[in-house]
Amino acid sequence: MDNLQIDEGTASKYAATDEVTSGVHVPKVKIIDGTPASTNAAIVDSSGNLQVETTNPSIAGTAGTPNSGVLSVQGITSGTTLAVTEASAAAIKTAAELIDDAVYVDDADWTDSTSKHLLVGGLYQSTPQSITDGDVGPFQVDANGRQIAKLAANSGVDIGDVDVLSLPALTVAKGIQWSHVSNFYTTAQTSADIVAASGAMVFYIGRITVTSNFNTSQAGRTTVQIYFGTGAVGDTVKHVFRGTFITVPGAGLESYPGAVIGNGAAPFIISAASDALKITTTTSGTHCGIAVSIDYIRV
């Protein structure tokens, strides 16, 4: 029998049990459903697993077969087997391992043709978006997929967009190389080029020396204007030097002091882009010789 008789001396009562072996009873546990006289009880299957059903105890349910009366994992409504084993999740496992292969610790070794890394894409926009402070944005590429970098020189001059792929063709200077030009003028000059313009290049002048040599015994004077520009001298040009040399009557060739500006180590005046370095001289009386010497950088 499955029920155990309890003798209280005057009457007999029974406890609901399960006789698992001869003479060995295991009490049944009742989960109260609000009706004290209910015959409902918690039961387990042959493996000892607690069976959970809906309010209709007659519905047992079959694995893999949808049944509205049987509880199921949320989202699995079609009876599809939930892939939770290594075999059924093999694709996920492989993908996770590939991602792990591309994650390196600080200063880890990378082996050519063996080590893996993630491909990073860029974004092409004919009109790039604006990114505010603290926000993120994608790398910018041109219409051919080449990454664009915008560099600025230490002087604060914006040197524009640079195509990264063209960088190997650039010549990188090991140091600043000054250029030097010297001219001696024995006739009047009108907006003559000392150094002609070259594209959009800019002059940086570090030193200029202007001296005069007279080969006359007559009085006279020569006004010298050295300037940046593209045309004739005028108030709108940027003067580098402007001065007047006077001849004093004397015998034979004489040399007078001139002017030296700058130390030749750092620029003291900078031109606009595309300017030439020019000279104009005007004379009164017998013209004198003018010697000009200039140290400059042009980039």
Rosetta blueprint (number, residue, H / E / L):
1 M L
2 D L
3 N E
4 L E
5 Q E
6 I E
7 D E
8 E L
9 G L
10 T L
11 A L
12 S E
13 K E
14 Y E
15 A E
16 A E
17 T E
18 D E
19 E E
20 V E
21 T E
22 S L
23 G L
24 V E
25 H E
26 V E
27 P E
28 K L
29 V L
30 K L
31 I L
32 I L
33 D L
34 G L
35 T L
36 P L
37 A L
38 S L
39 T L
40 N L
41 A L
42 A L
43 I L
44 V E
45 D L
46 S L
47 S L
48 G L
49 N L
50 L E
51 Q L
52 V L
53 E L
54 T L
55 T L
56 N L
57 P L
58 S L
59 I L
60 A L
61 G L
62 T E
63 A L
64 G L
65 T E
66 P L
67 N L
68 S L
69 G L
70 V L
71 L L
72 S L
73 V L
74 Q L
75 G L
76 I L
77 T L
78 S L
79 G L
80 T L
81 T L
82 L L
83 A L
84 V L
85 T L
86 E L
87 A L
88 S L
89 A L
90 A H
91 A H
92 I H
93 K H
94 T H
95 A H
96 A H
97 E H
98 L H
99 I H
100 D H
101 D H
102 A L
103 V L
104 Y L
105 V L
106 D L
107 D L
108 A L
109 D L
110 W L
111 T L
112 D L
113 S L
114 T L
115 S L
116 K L
117 H L
118 L L
119 L L
120 V L
121 G L
122 G L
123 L E
124 Y L
125 Q L
126 S L
127 T L
128 P L
129 Q L
130 S L
131 I L
132 T L
133 D L
134 G L
135 D L
136 V L
137 G L
138 P L
139 F L
140 Q E
141 V E
142 D L
143 A L
144 N L
145 G L
146 R L
147 Q E
148 I E
149 A E
150 K E
151 L E
152 A E
153 A L
154 N L
155 S L
156 G L
157 V L
158 D E
159 I E
160 G E
161 D E
162 V E
163 D E
164 V H
165 L H
166 S H
167 L H
168 P H
169 A H
170 L L
171 T L
172 V L
173 A L
174 K L
175 G L
176 I L
177 Q L
178 W L
179 S E
180 H E
181 V E
182 S E
183 N E
184 F E
185 Y E
186 T L
187 T L
188 A L
189 Q L
190 T L
191 S L
192 A E
193 D E
194 I E
195 V E
196 A L
197 A L
198 S L
199 G L
200 A L
201 M L
202 V L
203 F E
204 Y E
205 I E
206 G E
207 R E
208 I E
209 T E
210 V E
211 T E
212 S E
213 N E
214 F E
215 N L
216 T L
217 S L
218 Q L
219 A L
220 G E
221 R E
222 T E
223 T E
224 V E
225 Q E
226 I E
227 Y E
228 F E
229 G E
230 T L
231 G L
232 A L
233 V L
234 G L
235 D L
236 T L
237 V L
238 K E
239 H E
240 V E
241 F E
242 R E
243 G E
244 T E
245 F E
246 I E
247 T E
248 V L
249 P L
250 G L
251 A L
252 G L
253 L L
254 E E
255 S E
256 Y E
257 P E
258 G E
259 A E
260 V E
261 I E
262 G L
263 N L
264 G L
265 A L
266 A L
267 P L
268 F L
269 I E
270 I E
271 S L
272 A L
273 A L
274 S L
275 D L
276 A E
277 L E
278 K E
279 I E
280 T E
281 T E
282 T E
283 T E
284 S E
285 G E
286 T L
287 H L
288 C L
289 G E
290 I E
291 A E
292 V E
293 S E
294 I E
295 D E
296 Y E
297 I E
298 R E
299 V L
